[in-house]
Amino acid sequence: MTPLDHPLVADITAHQRVNNSLLAPLERPLLRWLGPVVARRADADACTLAGVAGAVLCFVGYTMSQYSALFVAVATGGVVLHWLGDSLDGTAARLRGADRPRYGFYVDHFADSLCQVLIFLGLGLSPYVGLAVACVSLVAYQSITIVVFLRTAVLGEFQLSFGKIGPTEGHALLVLLGLAIMIFGSTPVHVAGLRFSAYDIPVAAFGVLAAFHFLRVGLRDTLALRARNE
């Protein structure tokens, strides 16, 4: 039996998708409108590559913002491009009749992991968010992503949001962060004699929220599976 013949692979491709995020009621009709427009011009791989290109723009824009705050606009544009590419790749495949469930699932989430590293690392290399804050938040976010994959493989449920927060809300936070930086510039705060950036606060809060749901959902599912003796 090859890895692709394992029965667990079939379970992963037949998962139930769950997205109850705060912005989902606004996102769904927008994606339904954009999907056919994009699918006429680009396939799923092109959408995935566009998402990766957006993450590269984020990394470059945030990193170069130490020389000019104008580069934050480049990074913010990259956030939007990443959201579009990441959100529309599956839609493009379905509308083109080119579904490749195992390939699509694997490539999409491999690209997501790479993009998360680029975006958070870029933030940490900017003068607006501390590197330690960005890296710890990245670890927390990738931890909840691991739980998503575990639930998909074991429970057959691909849950995109936790506590009404999902990837779209993360993108929205980055757009708002970029706008705040462009309008207000660097805004230091002092706590207990230590100097921080005001932008550390929302990034750290996002990481704390991700860590909380990682522990909450992981422990809940562990106890439930143990009780069912599965």
N, C-alpha and C positions, 0 to 999 in steps of 0.2 A: 504493500500500500504506500503510495506516495503521499506527501503532505497535503496535496490538493484533493486526494481521494478520501481524506479523513471526514467522517460524518459531521464533525464540528464546523467544517468549512461551509457545508450546506446550511447549517443553522444560522451562521453569520449573514449569509446572503438573503435569508428570509426573515430578517428581524422586523419588529414593529417600531416605526419611527415615532418618537414622542417629543413635541416641542410646545411647551406652555409658557414661553418666555413673555416678558412684558411687552416687547415690541412686535411679537409674532402677528397680532391682528393687523398691524400696519405693513409688515414685511411681506406677508403672503400675497395680498393683491398686487403689490409692486412687482414681485418676482413672477407672478402669473402673467403680468403684462410684458415684462422684460424678456421672459423665457423664449417665446416664439421669435422675438426680434433678434436675440443673440443666436439662437439655434440656426437661423437661416444663414448666418455668417461664420459661425465658429462651432467646432465640435467640443466634446468634453475635455479632451487633452489640452486644447487651446485655452479653455476657461481655467483649467488647473494651472497652466503656465502663466496666465494673466494674474492669477492669485499670487503665485510665487514672485512674479515681477513686482507686484504691489508691495510684498513684504521686503524685497530688496530695496525698493524706493524708500520704504520706512527706515530701514537700517541706514542707508546712505543719508537721508534727510535728517534724521535725528543726530547721527554722528557728526555731520557737517554743520549742525546748528551751533556748534561752539564757535564757529567763525561768523555766522550771520543767522539771525532769527528767521530770515526768509526761507531758510531750508526747512523749517517746520511746516511750511505750506507744502513743500514737496512730500514730506513724510505723511501729512494728512491726506494728500491726494493718493498716496500709496495705500493708506488704510481703506479708502473707498474702493480702489481697484482690487485690493485683496478681498474685501467683502463680496464684491460682484463676482469675481472669479470663483471664490469658494462656494458661493451660494448657487451659482448657475451651472456648474459642471454636470451635476446629476440630471438637472432639467434638460440641458442640451442633449445628453445621451438618450434620454427617454423620447424626446420629441423627434430625434433623428432615427429612432428605432435601432439604436446602436448600444443597447444596454450590455455591459460586461460587468455583472455584479461583483465578482470576486476581484477582478482587476481594478474596477472603479473604487471599491471600498478600500483596497490596500493603498493604491496610489494617492487617493484623496487624503487619507489620514497620514500617510507618510509625508506628503507635502505640507499638511497642516502642522505637523511636529516641527519641520524645518522652518516654516514661517513663524511659528511662535517664538523660536529661538532668535530669529533675525529681528523681530519686532521688539521683544523685551530687551535683548542685548543692545539694540540701537537706542532705546530709551535710556538705558543705564549709562551709555557712552555720551549722552547729551549732557549739557550743563544744567538741565532742568529736573532730572530724576536721578537719585543716587544709584550707583551700580549695584550695591548690596540690596537695596529695596527692589530693583527690577529683577535681579536674579532669584531672590527668595519668592517673589510673586510668580516668576516663571515656573519654579519648582512646584509651587502650590497648584498652578493652573494645569501643568502636565500631570500632576497627581490625580486631579479630578478627571482628566482625560483618560487616564488608565482605568479608573472606575467605570467610565462610560464603555470602554472596550470589554471589560470584564462582564458587565451587565449584558452587553450585546451577545457575547459568546455563551454565557451561562444561563441567562434568563430570556434571551431572545428579544430584548427591548433596547433599542438604541435611543437613549434619553439625552436630548440636546440641551435641556435647561434644568437648573436646580434652583428652587426658591425664586422662580420667575426671571432668573438671570442665565443667559446663554451667550454664545459667541457674538450674536448681533449686538447685544448690550455692551459687550467688550469693545466692539468696533465703535459704537456710539460714544463710549467713554473716551476713546482715543481721539475721536474727532472733536469732542468738546474740550479735551485737554489741549489739543493743537490750537483751537480758536482762543482759548484762555491765554496761552503762551504768546500768541501773536498780538493779542490786545493788551495784556498786562505785563508781558515780559517776565523777567525773573522776579519772583516774590519770595524772599526768604522769611522763615519763621524761626523763633527761638524758643526752645523748650528745655528747661532745666540747664540753662547756660549753653546748650548745644544748638548749632545752626543747621536748619534743614530747609529744603525747598518746599513750598506750599504744594507743589505737584507730587511730592512723595506721598502725600496723604491719600489721594484717591487711588493711586497705584497700589499702595500698601493695603488699603481697605479691600480692593479687588482680590489681592492675594489672600488676605485673612478669610474672606468669604469663600474663596475656592477651597482653602484648607479646611474650613468648617464643614463644608458639604462633602469633602473627601472622607473625613472621619465619620460624619453622621451617616452617610449612605453606605459606606464600606462596612461599618460596624453593624448597621441595621440589616443589610443583606447577609452578612456572615451569620448573625444570630438566627435569621429566618431559615437559611439553608441548613444550619445545624439542627434546628428544631424539627425540620422536615426529614432529617437524616439523609440528605442528598449530597 
